[in-house]
Amino acid sequence: MSNHTESHSQQPESHAHHGGPKIYTANLFALLFLTIITVAAASFNFGSANVVIALAIATVKATLVGLFFMHLIWDKPVNSIIAIAGFLFLGIFLMFDFLDVTSRNNFPPRNMPNMENATPAPDSMNPLKTPAPRPLEPAPAKAEEHK
């Protein structure tokens, strides 16, 4: 019968390659650099490509976080496959949402009143045109009557 300590000492150490200060520092600088690129890209108007550029940078940053901070680079390959499959299905579901939005008509709600001939609100209801209320003054003290 084997002892627990014997079986534990014969197993290879699986946590030996989990990064180090150099890898995490390089990852930190890469994420900070990508954040600077994200902020710089947001200051320019690329039209409809703004979203594509932002999502591409975010994908690279998420990949770095998944590989190094979640240890997928050193883990079993099946865990990477599961993570990739999760993101793939998320992308598929979002694509179906985007396809569905373009097929809808923009109908107003049935109970929404027609605002074309609406009566404007009187100035007494407009907080920008009415004077500010004055604070209440304290009530005068009543003289006490002594009998």
C-alpha distance (Angstrom), angle and dihedral (degrees) to the residues before:
residue distance angle dihedral
M1 . . .
S2 3.80 . .
N3 3.72 125.2 .
H4 3.84 120.7 -124.2
T5 3.80 92.2 -122.5
E6 3.78 92.1 51.9
S7 3.79 94.1 52.5
H8 3.80 91.0 45.4
S9 3.79 94.0 51.7
Q10 3.82 92.3 51.1
Q11 3.82 93.8 55.2
P12 3.79 115.3 94.0
E13 3.77 115.9 -110.7
S14 3.81 105.3 -104.6
H15 3.80 97.7 -175.8
A16 3.81 96.8 58.7
H17 3.82 97.6 98.2
H18 3.79 100.3 46.7
G19 3.73 99.0 127.5
G20 3.72 126.9 -88.9
P21 3.78 138.0 -140.0
K22 3.80 93.5 -69.3
I23 3.80 94.4 53.1
Y24 3.81 94.2 44.9
T25 3.82 91.8 46.2
A26 3.80 91.0 50.3
N27 3.80 89.3 47.9
L28 3.81 90.1 50.0
F29 3.79 92.3 52.5
A30 3.80 91.5 45.8
L31 3.81 91.2 52.1
L32 3.81 91.8 46.4
F33 3.82 90.6 48.7
L34 3.80 90.8 50.2
T35 3.81 89.7 48.9
I36 3.81 89.7 53.8
I37 3.81 89.3 49.6
T38 3.82 89.5 50.0
V39 3.81 91.9 52.6
A40 3.80 91.8 45.2
A41 3.80 92.2 48.7
A42 3.80 90.6 50.4
S43 3.81 90.5 58.3
F44 3.81 92.2 61.0
N45 3.79 125.7 70.0
F46 3.78 109.4 -128.2
G47 3.78 93.0 163.0
S48 3.77 114.0 -133.9
A49 3.82 90.1 -7.9
N50 3.83 90.5 73.9
V51 3.79 91.2 84.4
V52 3.80 93.0 45.3
I53 3.81 92.2 50.5
A54 3.82 92.9 46.6
L55 3.80 92.2 48.3
A56 3.81 92.1 47.5
I57 3.80 91.7 53.0
A58 3.81 90.9 45.0
T59 3.80 90.1 50.9
V60 3.80 91.7 53.8
K61 3.81 90.5 48.1
A62 3.82 92.2 48.5
T63 3.79 89.8 49.1
L64 3.81 91.3 53.3
V65 3.80 91.3 48.8
G66 3.80 92.1 47.4
L67 3.79 94.6 47.2
F68 3.78 100.0 45.2
F69 3.81 110.2 19.6
M70 3.80 94.5 38.1
H71 3.83 89.4 40.9
L72 3.81 93.9 -129.2
I73 3.78 90.0 141.6
W74 3.82 90.7 62.4
D75 3.80 98.1 32.2
K76 3.77 130.6 90.5
P77 3.82 113.4 -68.8
V78 3.80 92.0 -120.6
N79 3.82 90.2 67.0
S80 3.80 90.5 54.4
I81 3.79 90.2 49.4
I82 3.81 90.4 51.3
A83 3.82 91.7 49.7
I84 3.81 92.4 47.7
A85 3.82 91.2 47.4
G86 3.80 90.3 52.2
F87 3.80 92.1 53.1
L88 3.80 91.0 43.8
F89 3.79 92.1 55.1
L90 3.80 90.5 45.0
G91 3.81 88.6 54.9
I92 3.80 91.7 48.0
F93 3.81 92.5 50.5
L94 3.81 91.7 48.0
M95 3.81 90.4 49.2
F96 3.80 90.3 54.6
D97 3.81 89.0 51.2
F98 3.80 91.7 52.1
L99 3.80 91.4 48.2
D100 3.79 90.8 50.6
V101 3.82 95.3 50.8
T102 3.80 92.9 60.6
S103 3.81 92.4 53.0
R104 3.82 95.2 58.8
N105 3.78 127.1 95.7
N106 3.77 118.8 -133.8
F107 3.80 100.2 -120.2
P108 3.80 117.4 170.1
P109 3.81 116.9 -128.5
R110 3.82 116.0 -87.0
N111 3.78 94.0 -121.6
M112 3.81 94.4 50.7
P113 3.84 110.5 113.9
N114 3.78 121.2 -128.7
M115 3.80 104.2 -99.1
E116 3.82 97.6 -169.2
N117 3.81 94.6 87.0
A118 3.78 97.1 29.2
T119 3.77 120.0 142.1
P120 3.79 111.0 -115.4
A121 3.77 117.4 -118.4
P122 3.80 114.6 -98.1
D123 3.78 118.6 -107.5
S124 3.78 90.3 -113.1
M125 3.83 88.1 68.5
N126 3.80 94.6 46.7
P127 3.81 109.1 94.9
L128 3.80 90.7 -157.6
K129 3.81 93.6 58.3
T130 3.80 101.7 39.1
P131 3.79 120.9 81.4
A132 3.75 117.8 -106.3
P133 3.80 114.0 -96.6
R134 3.76 115.6 -102.4
P135 3.77 117.5 -120.9
L136 3.76 116.7 -104.6
E137 3.77 115.8 -97.4
P138 3.76 118.0 -132.1
A139 3.75 115.1 -100.9
P140 3.82 114.7 -104.6
A141 3.75 114.2 -101.2
K142 3.78 112.8 -105.6
A143 3.74 118.7 -131.0
E144 3.73 110.4 -113.8
E145 3.75 115.2 -123.7
H146 3.79 116.0 -135.4
K147 3.76 120.3 -159.3
